[in-house]
């Protein structure tokens, strides 16, 4: 009888401890974006902005930082006064999402992007560096290419999981050896269902952002073909 009781107590202890010992960065909730978390950060940003004469709680970045990675929220400026602590899924709390602002001039709005994409790009860049040069494969647009991943030692081409459709997106590389996610499949789907009038030469990435929690991070600008209205890389 005592042995059974001890066994039960041991099992309960293991269950309780497993929640404490499980690595914080591996917790499932750290890998899922929640609207209420984004809204709580939005409320904190709005209150900070109101109390500070329109100043935004963002980190200082270089002027040429890509637009969707430029306005990173500085949680040190809003926590704990406006927000008890950064959301569990935020990078600052061991999560995989970076919180950013878009439309900073007119309507500062909180969005997120998945930092696991950055990790994949970092790995590709390390392999390119070890090879000594980018193994360009096919030109898909002016100054935009696919990569020969076999020359980089990959058995299968790396992919990024789309935050919009959950489909696998491929990577492309510029003539300056910068790696980007190719969001054309997502843009194609949105363009099929939008009534918004888009002009050739206009950056169409905002249509992905408009009704989503996500920004298309690590992306090149896209526009539409005048004849087919299909998404294409925007030429410099």
N, C-alpha and C positions, 0 to 999 in steps of 0.2 A: 504494500500500500504506500509506504513512504517512498519507495523507488518510483512509483507512478506519479506521485505528487511532485517529486523532485524533477522528473522528466517534463511535466507540464510547465513547471516554473522556469526550467531551462529554455523550453521552446518559446515561452512568452518573452523572456529576456532577450533571446536572439532576435525575435521580430522587432522588439522595441529598439534594440541597438542598431539594427540594420538601417533603420531610417536615419540614424545619426551618423553612421559610418559611411553611408553611400556618398560617393563624391558629389559635391554640390553641383559641379559642372555637368554631371551626368543625369541629374534629375530631369524627368520628362517635362515638368512645367517650365524648366529653363529653356526649352527648345520650341515652345509654342507661343505665338503672339496672341494676346488677349485684348479685345477692344476696351475693356474697362481699365486695363493697365495703361494703355495709350491715352485714354481719356483723363486718367488721373494725372499723367504727366502734362497733358495739354492744359488742364486747369492750373497746375503749378506754374507753367510757363506764362500763362495769361496773367496770373496774379503778380508774378515777378516783374513782368513787363509793365503792368499798371503802376506798381510801386516804384519803378526805376525810370520813369520818364520815357518809356518805349524801348529801353535797352533790352536785348535778348540774352538769355543765359546760355551762351554758346562758347565753344572753344575757339581760340584764334587759329586759323588755318592759312596756308599760303593762298595768294590771290588766284593762282591757276589750278587750285584743287577742283576736281570734277564737281559739278553742281550738286549732285545727289549725295556726295560724301563731304560736302564743304561745311555745312552748318550743324556740327555735332553738338548735342545738348551736353552742357557741363552740369552734371548732377550736384557737384560741390556747391554750385551757386543757388540751387533750389532746395537742397536737402540739408538739414531737416525742417527748415522754416516753412517751406511751402509743400514739401513732400517728405513723409517720414523717412523713406529710404528709396533708392532706385528699385524699380520692379525686379523681381527675381529672374526675369528673362533678359534683363539688360546685361551688357558686357561687364559693367561695373559691379554687378552682383554675381558674376559667374555664369551668366546666360550667354546666348549666342547672337543676340540682336543688338545692333547699334541704333540708338535713338537719334533722330535728326529732325531738322526743320526744313520745310519747303515754303515757297511763297513768302519769304521773310520780309519783303518790302510792303506787301499789301495785306496778307492774311497769314501770319506765321502759324503753320500747321504741323503737328507732330506726326512723323512717320517712322518706320524702321527698315533696316535691311539686315540680311543674314550674313554674319561674319564668316561662316563656313565657306562662303564663296571666296572670300579673301584668302583663306587658308589654301584652297585649291590653286588659286592663281599664284600664291607664294611658292607652292611646290613646283608648278610649271616653270616659273622663273628660275628656281634653283637648278632645275634640270637643264634649262637653256644655258645658264651660266656655266654649268659643268661641261656642257658640250662645246661651248665657245661661241656659238652663233645660233640664231633661230632657224630651225629647219622648215622654211616656208614651203607650202605644198601647192595650193591653188589660190589664185587671186579671185576674191568674191566681189570686190568693189575696188575703186581706186584707193590704193594704199591700205587695203584690208585683205588679210590672207587667212587661210586655214593652216594648221600645223601638221607636220608629219610626225605623229606621236611615236611611231615605232623607232624613229631615230632618237627620241628622248627616253626610250626604254619602257614605254607603256605597252602593255598587252592590249588594253582597251582605251579608247579615248576618254579622258576625264570629262565630266559633265557637271553642270550646276542645276539644282532642282529649282524650277521656276516657282516663285512665291505667288504667282497669279494663277497658274494652271496645274502645278505639280508635275508637269512634263519635264523631261530632261532637255536642258539647253546646252548647246555646244559653245566652245570658246573660239575666238578669232584673235589675230595679232596684227598690229599695225606695222607699217614700215619702220617705225621708231622702236620696234620690239616691245610694245606695251600690249598686255593681254587683257581682253575684254570678254564679257558674256554677250552672246548673240541673242537678243530678245526678239528677233523677227517673227518667230512662230507665235509668240504672245501678241505682238502688235497686229499680226495678220488676223487673229481671231477677234480682237477688239474692233478692228477696222470693219470687219464684216457686219458687226452689230451696232455700229455707231451711226448716228445721223448728223454728227458734228461735221461741219465743212472744214476740211483740211487742205492747205495749199502746198504745192511742191515748193521746197525750200524752207518750209516751216518745220521746226523740231516737233515731232509728234509724240515724244515720250510722255508728256503730261497726260495723255489719255490713259496711260497705265496707272498713273498716280491718282487720278481724280477720284475714283470710287474704291480705292484700296488702302490698306494699312501700310503698303510697301512702296519703296522707291526702286527704280531699276538701277541699282548700284553697279558700278564697274561696267558701264555701258558707253558706247559711242552714240552720237546724235543720229537720229533717223528722220527721214521724211517720206513723202509718198511719191510714187511715179505719177506723172500727169495723165498718162493714158489708162493705166490699170488701177490706180490708187493702192497699189501694193506697197508695203514698207520696204524701204531701201536705205542703205547707209548714206548719210549726208556727206557730200563732197566738200572739202575745204574751199 
